[in-house]
Amino acid sequence: MRKSKGYKHRHTKNLLRKRPRERGIAPLGRSVLQKYNTGDYIDIIIDPSVHNGQPHYRFHGKTGIIKEIRGKALIISLKDGNKEKTIISRKDHVRLSRCISKT
């Protein structure tokens, strides 16, 4: 049996590069200056230039709710099919959702 190359080997290249990639450092407003609160709706948009704290690529483009903030990471609850899943992601890979507002 051949050795595995990891779960990101085949699928993420085309998924994360639908648009031309932007070179350089990501804007500070996206990760450092943006304030997130529990209960905010966020979109998971994976930044391929930052490898730390990436969620699994199956959650790219999904919308979830922030349940908890743990240091530099966020605990996000979202629906995957008909199951409720909890993932841990860094702030670099999330953005505030424009389609759903906090009620």
Secondary structure as the mmCIF struct_conf table of DSSP 4:
data_model
#
loop_
_struct_conf.conf_type_id
_struct_conf.id
_struct_conf.beg_label_comp_id
_struct_conf.beg_label_asym_id
_struct_conf.beg_label_seq_id
_struct_conf.end_label_comp_id
_struct_conf.end_label_asym_id
_struct_conf.end_label_seq_id
HELX_LH_PP_P HELX_LH_PP_P1 ARG A 2 SER A 4
TURN_TY1_P TURN_TY1_P1 TYR A 7 HIS A 11
HELX_RH_AL_P HELX_RH_AL_P1 THR A 12 LEU A 16
BEND BEND1 LYS A 18 ARG A 19
HELX_LH_PP_P HELX_LH_PP_P2 PRO A 20 ARG A 23
BEND BEND2 GLY A 24 GLY A 24
HELX_LH_PP_P HELX_LH_PP_P3 ILE A 25 PRO A 27
HELX_RH_AL_P HELX_RH_AL_P2 LEU A 28 SER A 31
TURN_TY1_P TURN_TY1_P2 VAL A 32 VAL A 32
BEND BEND3 LEU A 33 LEU A 33
TURN_TY1_P TURN_TY1_P3 THR A 38 GLY A 39
STRN STRN1 TYR A 41 ILE A 44
TURN_TY1_P TURN_TY1_P4 PRO A 48 SER A 49
TURN_TY1_P TURN_TY1_P5 ASN A 52 GLY A 53
HELX_LH_PP_P HELX_LH_PP_P4 GLN A 54 HIS A 56
HELX_RH_3T_P HELX_RH_3T_P1 TYR A 57 PHE A 59
TURN_TY1_P TURN_TY1_P6 HIS A 60 GLY A 61
STRN STRN2 THR A 63 ARG A 70
TURN_TY1_P TURN_TY1_P7 GLY A 71 LYS A 72
STRN STRN3 ALA A 73 ASP A 80
TURN_TY1_P TURN_TY1_P8 GLY A 81 ASN A 82
STRN STRN4 LYS A 83 ARG A 90
HELX_RH_3T_P HELX_RH_3T_P2 LYS A 91 HIS A 93
STRN STRN5 VAL A 94 LEU A 96
BEND BEND4 ARG A 98 ILE A 100
#
